[in-house]
Amino acid sequence: MKRVVILMAMLLALAGCASNRLSDPEKTAIIEKFITTEQLEARNTISAFDLDSWTSLSDQYLILRTSPFRSYLVKLTMRCNDINYSPALLVYSRIPNTLSAGFDSVFTPDNHRFKCNISRIYPLSKAQNKSLISAVNPKGKDKSLQKAQEEAEDSKEQEQSNAQ
């Protein structure tokens, strides 16, 4: 009888720890349905592009912001696992201050040799931006460039002090 009680307690504890996070294929399905229902139209190029902050939605979709009122849903040509966990994001652009689908890419500072090419760019309104983030990841937060740079500098300082 004690074993049954202990087993039930362990199962309840494990059930409480279970995560209700969505998998990347589930997130991708939600995002693609959002694109269809909101009738988002892809753009080939964004001029006057200056990255302010970003949010990783899945390993294939990002939201890039140039200001609090201008955001873009970006689809990558293939999955980029590093982006979900990176504190910083870098943009490679062939033409300065311009972001072009099919030509430009994003990458993380930790893996600068592996660039994730941009496949599609969809402009989002502020309401669409909030709605999409809450649908895919209710706890999602923007990663501002300044905060990301500070986190990267802090981690480098920690690595240097650990090495000494």
Backbone hydrogen bonds, N-H to C=O, Kabsch-Sander energy under -0.5 kcal/mol:
donor,donor_aa,acceptor,acceptor_aa,energy
5,V,1,M,-2.1
6,I,2,K,-2.8
7,L,3,R,-2.8
8,M,4,V,-2.6
9,A,5,V,-2.3
10,M,6,I,-2.4
11,L,7,L,-2.4
12,L,8,M,-2.4
13,A,9,A,-2.2
14,L,10,M,-2.5
15,A,11,L,-2.3
16,G,12,L,-1.9
17,C,13,A,-1.3
18,A,14,L,-0.9
27,K,23,S,-2.5
28,T,24,D,-2.8
29,A,25,P,-2.0
30,I,26,E,-2.0
31,I,27,K,-2.6
32,E,28,T,-2.7
33,K,29,A,-2.1
34,F,30,I,-2.2
35,I,31,I,-2.4
36,T,32,E,-1.8
37,T,33,K,-3.0
38,E,34,F,-2.6
39,Q,36,T,-0.7
40,L,35,I,-2.0
43,R,121,I,-3.4
46,I,99,L,-2.5
48,A,97,N,-0.8
49,F,97,N,-2.7
50,D,48,A,-0.5
52,D,65,R,-3.8
53,S,65,R,-1.3
54,W,143,K,-1.1
55,T,63,I,-2.2
57,L,55,T,-0.6
57,L,61,Y,-2.0
58,S,61,Y,-1.9
62,L,74,V,-2.2
63,I,55,T,-2.7
64,L,62,L,-0.5
64,L,72,Y,-2.7
65,R,53,S,-3.0
66,T,70,R,-2.2
67,S,70,R,-1.3
70,R,67,S,-0.8
71,S,69,F,-0.5
71,S,124,L,-1.0
72,Y,64,L,-2.7
73,L,122,Y,-3.1
74,V,62,L,-3.2
74,V,72,Y,-0.5
75,K,120,R,-2.4
76,L,60,Q,-2.8
77,T,117,N,-2.5
80,C,59,D,-3.3
83,I,80,C,-0.8
84,N,81,N,-0.8
85,Y,82,D,-1.0
86,S,82,D,-1.0
90,L,107,F,-3.1
92,Y,105,S,-3.2
93,S,91,V,-0.6
98,T,95,I,-1.5
99,L,46,I,-2.3
101,A,44,N,-3.0
102,G,118,I,-3.3
103,F,100,S,-1.0
104,D,100,S,-2.2
105,S,92,Y,-2.1
106,V,116,C,-2.3
107,F,90,L,-2.3
111,N,108,T,-0.8
112,H,109,P,-0.7
114,F,111,N,-1.1
115,K,113,R,-0.8
116,C,106,V,-3.3
117,N,115,K,-0.7
118,I,104,D,-2.7
119,S,75,K,-3.2
119,S,117,N,-0.5
120,R,75,K,-1.6
121,I,43,R,-0.7
122,Y,73,L,-3.0
124,L,71,S,-2.8
129,N,125,S,-2.5
130,K,126,K,-2.1
131,S,127,A,-2.5
132,L,128,Q,-2.7
133,I,129,N,-2.1
134,S,130,K,-2.4
135,A,131,S,-1.8
136,V,132,L,-2.0
137,N,133,I,-3.2
140,G,137,N,-2.3
143,K,54,W,-2.8
144,S,142,D,-0.7
145,L,52,D,-2.0
148,A,144,S,-2.4
149,Q,145,L,-2.6
150,E,146,Q,-2.3
151,E,147,K,-2.5
152,A,148,A,-2.3
153,E,149,Q,-2.4
154,D,150,E,-2.5
155,S,151,E,-2.3
156,K,152,A,-2.0
157,E,153,E,-2.5
158,Q,154,D,-2.2
159,E,155,S,-2.3
160,Q,156,K,-2.4
161,S,157,E,-2.4
162,N,158,Q,-2.3
163,A,159,E,-1.9
164,Q,160,Q,-1.2
